[in-house]
Amino acid sequence: MKLHQLKKSKNSTKKRSIKGRGIGSGIGKTCGKGHKGQRARSGHMKLGFEGGQLPLYRRVPKFGFFHYEQNKNRNQSFIINVNVLNKKFNDGDMVNIDSLKQKKIIKKCKFIRFIKILGKGKLEKKISIDTDKIKISKNAENKIKNLGGAIKIKEAK
């Protein structure tokens, strides 16, 4: 295929309608704007204007934040399963927030309220958990204690 063989597809371009060329054209006289009124004038109204009624963008309640780091009141929690700890940690390792950040299991976030460890998957390594911001499900606690791991959670005052 060469450039001179290219053709436009059928109905790819339409002829532009010219307004205001007589009433017989279908878009003459008032040019599709109706009779009089604000909408018939040039530069008629701003976007979102509803004739004096409180516009939708002001009626709708504003709440929440787009990004988790902007909302300081949000309870930012991270859920970690036991099988992730089994992959990332060695036998006898200590699990705390610093070690989880080091192994890139959790993101570096200012507003971590707590970390929850769930019991999904197999745990084959003896690990110990020591921090005040980690919560553990009963299933995960049983799996850790069955292998001889220790759980030392400091109670928040």
C-alpha positions in Angstrom: 0.0 0.0 0.0 1.2 3.5 -0.9 0.3 6.9 0.3 -1.6 7.8 -2.9 -3.8 4.7 -2.5 -5.1 5.8 1.0 -8.7 7.0 1.1 -10.9 8.3 3.8 -13.5 5.8 5.2 -17.1 6.5 4.4 -18.8 9.1 6.8 -15.5 9.9 8.5 -16.0 13.6 8.0 -19.2 15.6 8.0 -19.8 18.9 6.4 -20.0 21.6 9.1 -23.4 23.1 9.5 -23.7 26.8 9.0 -26.2 28.4 11.3 -28.3 31.5 10.6 -28.8 31.1 6.9 -32.6 31.3 6.6 -35.5 29.4 8.2 -35.5 26.8 5.4 -32.1 25.4 6.5 -33.5 24.0 9.8 -31.0 25.9 11.8 -31.7 29.4 10.7 -33.4 32.4 12.4 -32.9 31.5 16.1 -30.0 29.1 15.2 -31.3 26.3 17.5 -31.3 28.5 20.6 -35.0 28.9 21.0 -36.7 32.3 21.6 -35.2 34.9 23.9 -34.1 34.1 27.5 -30.7 33.8 29.0 -29.7 30.7 27.0 -30.3 32.4 23.7 -27.8 35.2 24.5 -24.1 35.0 23.9 -22.0 34.0 26.9 -25.1 32.9 28.6 -24.2 31.2 31.9 -21.4 29.7 33.8 -20.9 25.9 34.1 -23.0 24.4 36.9 -25.4 27.4 37.2 -28.9 26.2 38.0 -30.9 29.4 37.8 -30.3 30.5 41.4 -31.0 27.1 42.9 -28.1 25.8 45.0 -26.0 23.9 42.4 -25.2 20.2 42.7 -21.5 20.7 43.4 -22.4 22.7 46.5 -25.3 20.4 47.6 -23.3 17.2 47.6 -21.5 16.7 51.0 -17.7 16.8 51.0 -16.0 14.2 53.1 -13.0 11.9 53.1 -9.6 12.4 51.5 -8.1 11.2 48.3 -4.8 9.9 49.6 -4.4 7.9 52.9 -1.5 10.1 54.1 -3.6 13.3 54.0 -6.2 12.0 56.5 -4.6 11.9 59.9 -7.8 10.4 61.5 -8.0 7.4 59.3 -7.1 4.0 60.9 -4.4 2.9 58.5 -4.1 -0.9 59.1 -1.9 -3.4 57.3 -3.1 -7.1 57.1 -0.3 -9.7 56.9 -0.9 -13.4 56.6 1.3 -16.0 58.3 2.5 -17.4 55.0 4.1 -14.0 54.1 6.0 -14.2 57.4 7.1 -17.7 56.6 8.5 -16.6 53.2 10.3 -13.4 54.3 11.6 -14.3 57.8 14.2 -16.9 58.9 13.9 -19.3 61.8 14.2 -17.5 65.1 13.7 -14.0 63.7 12.0 -11.1 65.6 9.0 -9.6 63.9 8.4 -5.9 64.6 7.5 -2.8 62.6 11.1 -2.0 61.8 11.8 -5.5 60.5 8.5 -5.5 58.5 9.6 -2.2 56.8 13.1 -3.5 56.2 11.7 -6.6 54.4 9.3 -4.3 52.5 6.2 -6.1 53.7 4.6 -2.8 54.8 5.0 0.6 53.3 6.7 3.5 55.1 3.5 5.3 56.3 3.3 7.9 59.0 -0.2 6.9 60.1 0.0 3.2 60.8 -2.4 2.6 63.6 -1.9 -1.2 63.8 -0.8 -4.3 61.9 -3.0 -7.4 62.0 -1.5 -10.8 61.5 -3.9 -13.4 60.2 -3.6 -17.2 60.1 -3.9 -17.9 56.3 -1.3 -20.3 55.0 1.4 -22.5 56.7 4.0 -21.4 59.1 7.1 -23.6 59.4 9.5 -21.3 61.1 9.8 -20.3 64.7 9.3 -16.6 64.9 8.7 -14.2 67.8 6.6 -11.0 67.7 7.4 -8.0 69.9 5.6 -4.7 69.4 2.8 -2.6 70.6 1.1 -2.0 67.3 0.6 -5.6 66.1 -2.7 -7.4 66.6 -2.9 -11.2 66.1 -5.8 -13.4 65.3 -6.5 -16.5 67.4 -5.6 -18.8 64.4 -2.3 -17.1 63.8 -1.5 -17.0 67.5 -2.0 -20.8 67.7 0.2 -21.4 64.7 3.0 -19.3 66.2 2.8 -20.9 69.7 2.6 -24.4 68.3 6.0 -24.0 66.8 7.4 -22.5 70.0 7.3 -18.9 69.0 6.9 -16.1 71.5 4.3 -13.3 71.4 5.2 -10.2 73.5 2.6 -7.5 73.0 2.9 -4.3 75.0 -0.4 -2.9 76.0 -1.0 0.7 74.9 -1.6 3.1 77.8 
